Amino acid sequence: MSGDPGGDVPAALGEVVDPELGLDVVSLGLIYGIERSGDAVRVVHTLTTPGCPMESHITRGIREAARSVEGVTDVETELVWEPRWHPEMIADDAW
């Protein structure tokens, strides 16, 4: 995705932890894009596997974290499966 990287949104998303893996969604490489336009933020993300039992927990966490950023009142999330997530997407310094 192009455009403004979202200001403080990436830092806020770094607080959303996948409880099964114990790593945040940014370090895991689950965030594919962030767009911010005024008070609205759109986050495109994936999960480690289709049918992930943490889907609602993680998506809710992404929405709440983005909404916690000053000036953000509208958050849209889009769950995508392409490109497919793989362990090599985890940040080198995540462990």
C-alpha positions as CSV (number, residue, x, y, z in Angstrom):
1,M,0.0,0.0,0.0
2,S,1.2,3.5,-0.6
3,G,0.6,6.8,1.1
4,D,1.2,8.0,4.6
5,P,2.5,5.1,6.7
6,G,0.0,6.0,9.3
7,G,1.9,8.2,11.7
8,D,1.8,6.6,15.1
9,V,-0.4,3.7,14.0
10,P,2.5,1.3,13.4
11,A,3.8,1.9,16.9
12,A,0.3,1.3,18.3
13,L,-0.1,-1.9,16.3
14,G,3.2,-3.1,17.7
15,E,1.4,-3.5,21.0
16,V,-1.0,-6.1,19.6
17,V,0.3,-9.5,20.5
18,D,-0.6,-12.8,19.0
19,P,-1.3,-14.8,22.2
20,E,-0.3,-18.1,20.6
21,L,3.1,-16.9,19.4
22,G,3.8,-14.2,22.0
23,L,5.0,-11.7,19.3
24,D,3.3,-8.6,18.1
25,V,1.6,-8.4,14.8
26,V,4.1,-6.0,13.3
27,S,7.1,-8.1,14.2
28,L,5.3,-11.2,12.9
29,G,4.8,-9.5,9.5
30,L,1.0,-9.7,9.7
31,I,0.5,-6.1,8.8
32,Y,0.6,-5.6,5.0
33,G,-0.4,-2.0,4.8
34,I,-1.6,1.1,6.7
35,E,-3.3,4.1,5.1
36,R,-4.3,7.2,7.1
37,S,-6.4,10.0,5.8
38,G,-7.3,12.5,8.4
39,D,-9.1,10.7,11.2
40,A,-9.6,7.5,9.2
41,V,-7.2,4.6,9.2
42,R,-7.3,1.5,7.0
43,V,-5.2,-1.6,8.0
44,V,-4.6,-4.5,5.7
45,H,-3.5,-7.6,7.5
46,T,-3.3,-11.3,7.4
47,L,-3.0,-14.1,10.0
48,T,-0.6,-17.0,10.3
49,T,-3.1,-19.5,9.0
50,P,-6.7,-19.5,7.6
51,G,-9.1,-20.5,10.3
52,C,-6.7,-19.1,13.0
53,P,-8.6,-19.3,16.3
54,M,-7.2,-15.9,17.3
55,E,-8.8,-14.1,14.3
56,S,-11.3,-12.0,16.2
57,H,-8.9,-11.3,19.0
58,I,-6.2,-10.1,16.7
59,T,-8.5,-8.1,14.5
60,R,-10.2,-6.5,17.5
61,G,-6.8,-5.6,18.9
62,I,-5.7,-4.0,15.6
63,R,-8.9,-1.9,15.6
64,E,-8.5,-0.9,19.2
65,A,-4.8,-0.1,18.9
66,A,-5.3,2.1,15.8
67,R,-8.3,3.8,17.4
68,S,-6.1,4.6,20.4
69,V,-3.9,6.9,18.3
70,E,-4.6,10.6,18.8
71,G,-6.9,11.9,16.1
72,V,-8.0,8.5,14.8
73,T,-11.8,8.0,15.1
74,D,-12.5,5.7,12.2
75,V,-10.7,2.3,11.6
76,E,-11.3,-0.2,8.9
77,T,-9.5,-3.5,8.7
78,E,-9.2,-5.8,5.8
79,L,-8.1,-9.4,6.3
80,V,-6.3,-10.8,3.2
81,W,-4.7,-14.2,2.4
82,E,-2.4,-13.1,-0.4
83,P,0.5,-13.0,-0.1
84,R,0.3,-16.0,2.1
85,W,2.1,-15.5,5.5
86,H,5.2,-17.6,6.2
87,P,7.7,-17.7,9.1
88,E,10.4,-15.9,7.1
89,M,8.2,-12.8,7.4
90,I,9.0,-12.5,11.1
91,A,11.3,-9.6,11.8
92,D,14.9,-10.7,12.5
93,D,15.0,-8.9,15.8
94,A,11.6,-10.3,17.0
95,W,13.1,-13.1,19.0
